[in-house]
């Protein structure tokens, strides 16, 4: 069907404008007449979403989604009709791209679509978790409550991501500083000492000659090495965007002890909050598991969770299915077990989600406390070896004097 923007009048000569799906102009005229509206003019409009190519990232920030959900919940709770809410929101302080998306959502809801159906046309903007939650809210007539829950979920996610970024600033800075210092020493400092020592007829230690050779190689091939490092980083990022690459890196992260704790804590936090919200909104347990499976953030765990979903679909209890994954901590298993027995699974998970958020913070701090000394040790040993190699001939000369 085609999408039309129309202008019509009713029997009282009141003017109406809006959007409607119809096969052609005559079909549109018939549909409007059934609502006691008489078509004056119409124009076919594009039903495609705006192009994300010229946006900064092609995506909408989580902060915008959280604000959108929070404001929409407040307005619906104030008894403002959904279409009027969207009309207000599409003129709020959002990015240009998100405003264009909201304009399309507003037009589609005007034609009679459900909000979840209109959002489903923009899957890159509205995540599946959000779309499913909105659909459940519409079906259960509790949209404002569901939107409030979604806003709280995204706000919690933003706080967690902010903590992760803050924790990573120091080790990343330290790693970059280490590479920069080593590069400067190899390109500037070592050649200077080599020229000075070259004029003296002394036998160079093996370590000194090795450092001099490395310095020559780095100096002569600096651009090639720099391009290789940048290319390697880009290759890793591209591989990380493929399903097989993500699975490989996530599996590796689960095999290393100090990263495994962080990965488990992260997925546990996501599972407790998102699964609890979906169940509290009235979604069936298997359907909720299928949605959560896609947002756990670790392909290795998602693969195991898919097997657990099939097990629950086959009649096995959720507690047993999750226990067989051998991933989640005992605390979560206990909460799921008690929740199943008392028919309060959603309440149990939401109550303990804050605890698992704190566990994630502790796991992140623990991981950083291991990485930072390791980087410091690498930096210290590398610089120490270079200084030892450079100064040992000079100490030998001073000893002979």
C-alpha positions in Angstrom: 0.0 0.0 0.0 1.0 3.6 -0.6 1.4 6.3 2.0 -0.7 9.5 1.4 -0.7 12.9 3.1 -4.2 14.2 2.9 -6.4 17.2 3.5 -10.1 16.6 4.2 -13.2 18.2 5.8 -16.0 16.7 7.9 -19.7 17.5 7.8 -19.1 20.6 10.0 -16.5 21.9 7.5 -13.7 21.3 10.0 -10.4 20.8 8.3 -8.3 17.7 8.9 -4.8 16.8 7.7 -2.8 13.6 8.3 -1.4 10.5 6.8 -3.1 7.3 5.6 -2.2 4.1 3.8 -4.2 3.3 0.7 -3.9 1.5 -2.6 -4.7 4.7 -4.6 -6.5 8.0 -4.4 -9.9 6.5 -4.9 -9.3 3.9 -2.1 -8.1 6.7 0.2 -11.3 8.6 -0.6 -13.4 5.6 0.3 -11.5 4.9 3.6 -11.9 8.6 4.7 -15.6 8.7 3.8 -16.2 5.8 6.2 -15.0 8.2 8.9 -17.3 10.9 7.7 -14.4 12.8 6.1 -14.4 14.2 2.5 -11.1 14.2 0.7 -10.0 17.6 -0.7 -6.4 16.9 -1.8 -3.8 14.2 -1.2 -0.2 13.6 -2.1 1.8 10.3 -2.1 4.8 10.5 0.2 7.8 8.3 0.7 7.6 5.6 3.3 11.3 5.1 3.6 13.2 6.2 6.7 15.8 9.0 6.5 19.3 8.1 5.4 21.7 7.6 8.3 24.8 8.0 6.1 25.1 11.7 6.9 24.5 11.3 10.6 27.6 11.2 12.9 27.2 7.5 13.7 24.1 6.3 11.9 22.7 5.5 15.3 20.8 7.2 18.1 22.5 7.7 21.4 21.2 5.7 24.4 20.8 9.1 26.2 18.3 10.2 23.6 16.3 6.9 23.8 16.2 7.2 27.6 15.0 10.8 27.5 12.4 9.9 24.8 11.0 7.1 26.9 10.9 9.1 30.1 9.1 12.1 28.5 6.7 9.9 26.6 5.8 8.1 29.8 5.2 11.3 31.7 2.9 12.7 29.0 0.9 9.5 28.6 0.5 9.4 32.4 -0.8 13.0 32.1 -3.6 11.6 29.9 -2.2 13.2 26.7 -3.1 11.2 23.6 -0.2 9.3 22.0 -0.3 11.1 18.7 -0.1 14.5 20.6 2.8 13.2 22.7 4.7 12.3 19.5 4.0 15.6 18.0 5.5 17.4 21.0 8.5 15.0 21.2 9.5 15.3 17.6 10.2 19.0 18.2 12.3 18.4 21.3 16.1 18.9 21.5 17.2 15.7 19.8 19.8 15.1 17.0 18.6 16.0 13.5 18.6 12.3 12.5 16.5 11.2 15.5 14.0 14.1 14.8 13.6 12.8 11.3 12.9 9.3 12.6 10.4 10.6 15.1 8.7 12.5 12.3 8.2 9.2 10.4 7.0 7.4 13.6 4.5 10.3 14.2 3.2 10.0 10.6 2.8 6.2 10.8 1.0 6.4 14.1 -1.3 8.9 12.5 -2.3 6.3 9.9 -3.4 3.9 12.7 -0.2 1.9 13.3 0.7 0.8 16.8 3.8 2.6 18.2 5.7 -0.7 18.3 4.8 -1.2 14.6 6.0 2.2 13.7 9.3 1.7 15.6 9.8 -1.7 13.9 10.3 0.2 10.6 13.5 1.7 12.1 15.2 -1.3 13.6 18.7 0.4 13.6 17.3 3.2 15.8 14.9 1.4 18.2 16.6 -1.8 19.6 14.6 -5.1 19.6 14.4 -5.0 23.4 12.7 -1.5 23.3 10.3 -2.5 20.6 9.3 -5.7 22.4 8.8 -3.8 25.7 6.6 -1.2 23.9 4.5 -3.9 22.2 3.9 -5.7 25.5 3.0 -2.3 27.1 0.5 -1.7 24.3 -1.1 -5.1 24.6 -1.4 -4.9 28.4 -2.5 -1.2 28.5 0.4 -0.3 30.7 2.5 1.6 28.2 3.5 4.5 30.5 4.7 2.0 33.2 6.7 0.1 30.6 8.3 3.3 29.2 9.3 4.3 32.7 11.0 0.9 33.2 12.8 1.2 29.9 14.0 4.7 30.8 15.4 3.4 34.1 17.0 0.5 32.2 18.8 2.7 29.8 19.8 5.2 32.5 21.4 2.3 34.4 23.2 1.1 31.3 24.5 4.6 30.8 25.9 4.7 34.3 27.6 1.3 33.8 29.1 2.4 30.5 30.3 5.6 32.1 32.1 3.7 34.8 33.7 1.4 32.3 34.9 4.3 30.2 36.3 6.1 33.3 38.1 2.9 34.4 39.7 2.4 31.0 41.0 6.0 30.6 44.1 5.4 32.8 45.3 2.1 31.4 44.7 3.2 27.8 46.6 6.5 28.5 49.4 4.4 30.1 49.6 2.0 27.2 49.8 4.9 24.6 52.4 6.7 26.8 54.5 3.5 27.0 54.5 3.0 23.2 55.3 6.7 22.7 58.2 6.8 25.1 59.7 3.6 23.7 59.4 4.9 20.1 61.0 8.2 21.0 63.9 6.5 22.8 64.5 4.2 19.8 64.3 7.0 17.2 66.0 9.8 19.1 67.9 8.7 22.2 69.5 5.5 21.2 70.9 6.7 17.9 72.5 9.7 19.7 74.3 7.4 22.2 75.3 5.1 19.3 77.0 8.0 17.5 78.8 9.0 20.7 80.0 5.4 21.4 80.9 4.7 17.8 83.9 7.0 18.1 85.3 5.0 20.9 87.1 1.7 20.2 85.3 -0.5 22.7 83.6 -3.8 22.5 79.9 -3.5 22.8 77.9 -5.9 24.9 75.5 -8.2 23.1 72.5 -6.5 24.7 73.7 -3.1 23.5 74.2 -4.3 20.0 70.7 -5.9 20.0 69.1 -2.6 21.1 71.1 -0.7 18.5 69.9 -3.1 15.8 66.3 -2.7 16.9 66.7 1.1 16.9 68.0 1.0 13.3 65.1 -1.2 12.2 62.5 1.1 13.9 64.1 4.3 12.5 64.3 2.9 8.9 60.8 1.4 8.9 58.9 3.7 11.2 56.1 4.6 8.7 55.8 0.9 7.8 55.6 -0.1 11.4 53.1 2.7 12.3 50.9 1.7 9.3 51.1 -1.9 10.3 50.0 -1.2 13.9 47.1 1.0 12.7 46.1 -1.6 10.1 46.2 -4.4 12.8 44.0 -2.3 15.1 41.5 -1.6 12.3 41.5 -5.3 11.3 40.8 -6.4 14.9 37.8 -3.9 15.0 36.5 -5.2 11.7 36.8 -8.8 12.8 35.1 -7.8 16.1 32.0 -6.7 14.0 31.6 -10.1 12.4 29.7 -12.9 14.1 32.6 -15.3 13.9 35.1 -12.7 15.1 33.0 -11.6 18.0 32.5 -15.3 19.0 36.3 -15.8 18.9 37.1 -12.7 21.0 34.3 -13.3 23.5 35.3 -17.0 23.9 38.9 -15.9 24.5 37.7 -13.4 27.1 35.9 -16.2 28.9 39.0 -18.4 29.0 41.2 -15.7 30.6 40.6 -15.6 34.3 40.7 -11.9 35.1 38.5 -11.0 32.0 36.1 -13.9 32.7 35.0 -12.4 36.0 34.2 -9.1 34.3 32.3 -10.8 31.4 30.2 -12.9 33.7 29.4 -9.9 36.0 28.4 -7.8 32.9 26.1 -10.4 31.4 24.6 -11.3 34.8 23.7 -7.6 35.4 22.2 -7.3 31.9 20.2 -10.5 32.3 18.8 -9.7 35.8 17.5 -6.2 34.8 16.3 -6.9 31.3 14.7 -10.3 31.9 13.0 -9.0 35.0 11.6 -6.0 33.1 10.3 -8.2 30.3 8.6 -10.6 32.7 7.2 -7.7 34.8 5.7 -6.3 31.6 3.8 -9.6 31.0 5.9 -11.3 28.4 6.1 -15.1 28.3 9.2 -16.6 29.7 10.5 -18.2 26.5 9.8 -15.0 24.5 11.6 -13.0 27.1 14.6 -15.3 26.9 14.7 -14.9 23.1 14.9 -11.2 23.5 17.4 -11.2 26.3 19.6 -13.6 24.4 20.5 -11.0 21.8 21.5 -8.3 24.3 23.8 -10.1 26.7 26.9 -8.6 25.1 29.0 -11.8 24.8 28.5 -14.1 21.9 29.9 -17.1 23.8 27.3 -16.7 26.6 24.6 -15.9 24.1 25.2 -19.2 22.3 24.9 -21.1 25.6 21.8 -19.0 26.5 20.2 -20.0 23.2 20.6 -23.7 24.2 19.0 -22.8 27.6 16.1 -21.2 25.8 15.5 -24.3 23.8 15.7 -26.4 27.0 13.0 -24.3 28.7 10.9 -24.5 25.5 11.2 -28.3 25.8 9.9 -28.3 29.4 13.0 -28.0 31.6 12.8 -25.5 34.4 14.6 -22.1 34.0 16.7 -22.8 37.1 18.0 -26.1 35.6 18.5 -24.6 32.1 20.6 -21.7 33.5 22.5 -24.0 35.9 23.5 -26.2 32.9 25.1 -23.2 31.2 27.7 -23.1 34.0 28.2 -19.4 33.5 26.0 -17.4 35.9 27.0 -17.1 39.6 25.3 -19.1 42.4 23.6 -15.9 43.7 21.6 -15.5 40.4 20.8 -19.2 40.3 19.4 -19.0 43.9 17.3 -15.9 43.0 15.9 -17.7 39.9 15.1 -20.8 41.9 13.3 -18.9 44.6 11.5 -16.8 42.1 10.2 -19.8 40.1 9.0 -21.5 43.3 7.2 -18.4 44.6 5.9 -17.1 41.2 7.8 -13.9 41.8 10.7 -14.3 39.3 10.4 -10.7 37.9 10.3 -9.1 41.3 13.3 -11.2 42.6 15.5 -10.3 39.6 14.6 -6.6 39.6 15.3 -6.4 43.4 18.7 -8.0 43.0 19.7 -6.1 39.8 21.3 -3.4 41.9 23.4 -6.0 43.6 24.6 -7.4 40.3 25.4 -3.8 39.1 27.7 -3.4 42.2 29.3 -6.8 41.4 30.0 -5.5 37.9 31.7 -2.4 39.4 33.9 -4.6 41.7 34.8 -7.0 38.8 35.8 -4.0 36.6 37.9 -2.5 39.4 39.5 -5.9 40.0 40.4 -6.2 36.3 41.8 -2.7 36.2 43.9 -3.4 39.3 45.6 -6.2 37.5 46.0 -4.5 34.1 47.5 -1.3 35.5 50.5 -2.9 37.4 51.1 -5.1 34.4 51.4 -2.1 32.1 53.6 -0.3 34.6 55.8 -3.4 34.8 56.1 -3.6 31.0 56.9 0.1 30.8 59.5 0.0 33.6 61.2 -3.2 32.3 61.4 -1.9 28.7 62.8 1.4 29.6 65.2 -0.2 32.1 66.6 -2.6 29.5 67.2 0.3 27.1 69.0 2.3 29.7 71.0 -0.7 30.8 72.0 -1.4 27.2 73.0 2.2 26.5 74.8 3.0 29.8 76.6 -0.4 30.3 79.4 0.5 27.7 79.8 3.9 29.4 80.1 2.2 32.8 82.7 -0.2 31.3 84.8 2.8 30.1 84.6 4.5 33.5 85.7 1.2 35.1 88.7 1.0 32.9 89.7 4.5 33.7 
